[in-house]
Amino acid sequence: MTRFLFLTVALVCAIAGSGCAIFDPPSVPVTVTPPRREMPESAKRPCRLLELPSTISADTLEQLLVDQAVALVHCDIARQTAVDVHAGEHADEDEWLRSLGVEP
């Protein structure tokens, strides 16, 4: 019985004492939101690469390869746009943190 009473009192004191602990305020105001950039729709769409048909002639193959090269270039442009927007958003957030006096 004494052990149970001791554990109960210790638990009550620990809970009561933890409520009085002093915490440092956050280094960045929590009500302020960081800057955001919108991702262009062209960067959100998945890339569509062409499939070769089961029977194909040399002329058709040449045209399909040209079309495939164009599709790859468009896909790479969209991917690079997404990378640039993502990196730019991080740069904006770092600058925003510096303006608040916090080193990112």
N, C-alpha and C positions, 0 to 999 in steps of 0.2 A: 504494500500500500504506500509506503514512504517513497519507494522508487517511482511509482506512477505519479504521485503528487509532485515530486521533484521534476519529472519530465514535463508535466503539464505546466508548471510554473515557468520552467525554462523556455518552453515553446511560446507561452503568452508574452514573456519578456522579449523574446527574440522578434516576435511579430510586431509588438509595440515599438521596440527600438528601431526596427528597420524603417518605420514610417517617418521617423525623425531624422533620417540620414540626409545630409546636405549633398546635393548633386550640382555639378557645374552646369550653367546654362549651355545650350548647344552653341557651337562656334558659328553656325549659319542660322539666320532666322528661319524657322520652319514654316512661316506663313508665306514666304517668298518662293516663287517657282522659277526654276532655271529656264533659260531660253530654249526653244524647240525649233526645229526645221522640219518642213513638210517634205516627205519623200515623193518625188514625181511618180505619176502613174506608170510611166514607161519603165521605171526601175522596179515597180512592184509586180509587173506581169512576168510570168515564167517565159523562158526562151523556148521557141518552137523550132526544132531542127527537123529537117525533111528526112523521110524514109525512102529508101530505094525500092522501086517496084520489083516484082519477081522476074519479069522479062523486061529487058531494056536494050535500046540500040545505042550506038556510039554517040549520035547527035543528042539523044535524050540524056545520056549520061553526062555529056559536057554541059548541057543546060542545067541539069540538077546540081552539078558541082559548082557552077557559078552561083546558082540560087542559094546553095548551102554556104558558100563563102560570104554572101551578102547577109544571110541570117546570122552567121557567126559574128560579123562586124557589128550588126545591130545589137546582138546579145552582149558583146563586150562593151559597147557604149553604155548600155543600160546598167551593166554591172559596175562600170567605173563611176557612173552617176550616183549609184547607191553608195559606193565607197566614199566618194567626195562629200555627199550629204552627211553621212555618218561621221566622218572625220571633222567636217565643219561644225557639226553640232557639239562634238567634244571640245573643239577649240572655243566655241561660244560659251560653253559651260565653264571652262577654265578661266576665261576672261571675266565672266560673271562672278566667279568665286574670288578672283583677285580684286574685283571692284568692291567686294564685301570685306576685304582684308584677310581672306583665308587663302593659304597657299595650297593649290591642288596637288 
